[in-house]
């Protein structure tokens, strides 16, 4: 099972560095970022996470923009 299928609102994740490296400072994420909502979607991974950017706006980002969490930090088990 893919790790991102177990993510729930309130979990904290680290974004992949590529996100902040390619976005304007106001759209960057402050890590760890809290997941506000989880939505199934027709996207690369099939799952979108709603998170808050540095400027306080919310964005829906594909789960692929995030790194598999450490279970001790977020409570989300690693991928099997």
C-alpha positions in Angstrom: 0.0 0.0 0.0 1.2 3.5 -0.8 2.1 5.6 2.2 0.1 8.6 1.2 -3.2 6.6 1.4 -2.8 6.5 5.1 -2.3 10.3 5.5 -5.1 12.2 7.3 -5.8 15.8 8.2 -3.6 17.0 11.0 -0.6 14.9 9.9 2.7 16.8 9.3 4.8 16.2 6.2 8.0 17.4 4.6 7.7 18.7 1.1 10.2 17.7 -1.5 12.9 20.4 -1.9 11.9 20.9 -5.6 8.7 22.6 -4.6 10.3 25.4 -2.7 13.1 25.6 -5.3 10.7 26.3 -8.1 8.0 28.5 -6.4 7.9 32.2 -5.5 8.7 32.7 -1.8 5.1 33.5 -1.0 4.0 30.0 -2.4 6.7 28.1 -0.6 5.9 25.7 2.2 7.3 25.9 5.7 8.3 22.4 6.8 6.9 20.4 8.3 3.6 21.4 6.7 0.2 20.3 8.2 -2.2 18.5 6.0 -5.6 20.3 6.2 -7.5 18.0 3.9 -7.0 14.8 1.9 -8.8 14.4 -1.5 -8.9 11.6 -4.0 -8.4 13.1 -7.4 -7.3 12.3 -11.0 -3.7 13.4 -10.4 -0.3 11.9 -10.7 -0.6 9.9 -7.4 -4.4 9.9 -7.2 -4.3 11.9 -3.9 -4.2 15.6 -3.2 -3.2 17.2 0.1 -4.5 20.7 1.0 -1.7 22.6 2.8 -1.0 26.2 3.8 1.7 28.1 2.0 4.1 30.7 3.5 1.7 33.5 2.7 -1.2 31.7 4.5 -3.1 30.7 1.4 -4.2 27.1 0.9 -3.1 24.9 -2.0 -4.0 21.5 -3.2 -0.8 19.6 -4.0 -0.3 16.1 -5.3 1.0 13.6 -2.7 4.1 13.2 -5.0 5.3 16.6 -3.7 5.8 15.2 -0.3 8.4 12.8 1.3 7.2 9.6 3.0 6.9 10.5 6.7 8.8 9.1 9.6 6.2 7.2 11.6 7.7 8.4 14.9 7.1 12.0 13.9 3.8 11.9 12.1 2.1 8.7 13.2 1.9 7.6 9.5 3.5 4.2 9.0 6.2 3.9 6.4 5.4 2.3 3.0 5.4 -1.5 3.2 
